[in-house]
């Protein structure tokens, strides 16, 4: 997956490194993630971030043109971390429905661990990047990863036959919305309720029903 960047950042007249040090970049992203967890992205100050990462403010701008570019690369990093958790969840084997359940648990774990970052991404994911709108890019990545598993389930008769791409996007979009509602209203929606809702959706929404064989065209 090629690295994406914010489109047309405000020009500051600063040079960018042609061969950035990946260890320094990782330190900056890790420091940013910690600060976001404490106070959210809007409150993040570059001088505080530089101090936490053990670099100068000038060094920060060698790696990131503006805060939007930092945000984009954080989302890219988080997206890859989540993809790795999904890969681990699927590698344990089992039926497609079982693997979907483990992926859901991995997703909810990740969202809970990165609560503030997730909420800001959900609310501010309209940043334009070299890969398209940030929120659309991230959801597209996860939908493309999910589609083969769904189509495997259809081929095995575990899931009803339907458009795999549309189903993957529908599941990714639904989970993001429901996870956001869970984080926004923890007193009204528990993780167990959310998990049970999705299990029910799979059981009655996309698994085969006796005597019902849809053709996928609606």
Helices and strands as residue ranges (DSSP letters): H 22-39, H 46-53, H 57-63, H 67-91, H 96-113, H 115-124, E 128-129, E 132-133, H 134-155, H 164-184, H 191-201, I 202-206
